[in-house]
Amino acid sequence: MRGASADHRGTEMDVFFYAVPGLIMAVAIFMAVKVIRRSLELRSAWNSGLTAEARCLRSYTTTSGGGGDSSVTTTLHHVYEYTTRDGRPVRFEEANGPSTVVEGDIVTVHYAAERPEKATAHAPSPVKAAASTIGFLMFFGVIIAFCVGFMVTYHEVFATNDAFVGGI
């Protein structure tokens, strides 16, 4: 009876020690995909050679964090509107823009003809963008490697303990 109870507790613990790192890995992979996608969008907009004059319609900030011991992070957003070369009006929002751009300002935007809603008002900076992307991917890779290492270690420790307990 005691062994059955211990097996049941072990199964509950197994779920916890595999599910939580698995969830963390899934979030890290999701974020890595988002970083890669945005990097490709920027590169496509910059490499297209298409630019337009856009008006800043609105700028606002969002804050996150600040709970407990975490610091507050503020992100500046801009909403822009421009007209493509074929005369189509496009409105898009972009985060982390320059704080010097305010409502009513005119800025140059870069866009790809096939996806004008993925335009950017950021000046072309492919080296900086690549370094940032690589840095984020390395960070997410470390998180994923840690989770995999944790799960493998947990499995090895408890697989060894189960064999030892079963041998008594």
Buried (B, 14 or more C-beta within 10 A) or exposed (E): EEEEEEEEEBEEEEEEBBEEBBEBBEEBEEBBEEBEEBBEBBBBBBEBEBBBEBBBEEBEEEEEEEEEEEEEEEEBBBBBBBEBEEEEEBEBEBEEBBEEBEEEBEBEBBBBEEEBEBBBBBEBEEEEBEEBBEEBBEBBEEBBEBBEEBBEEBEEEBEEEEEEEEEE
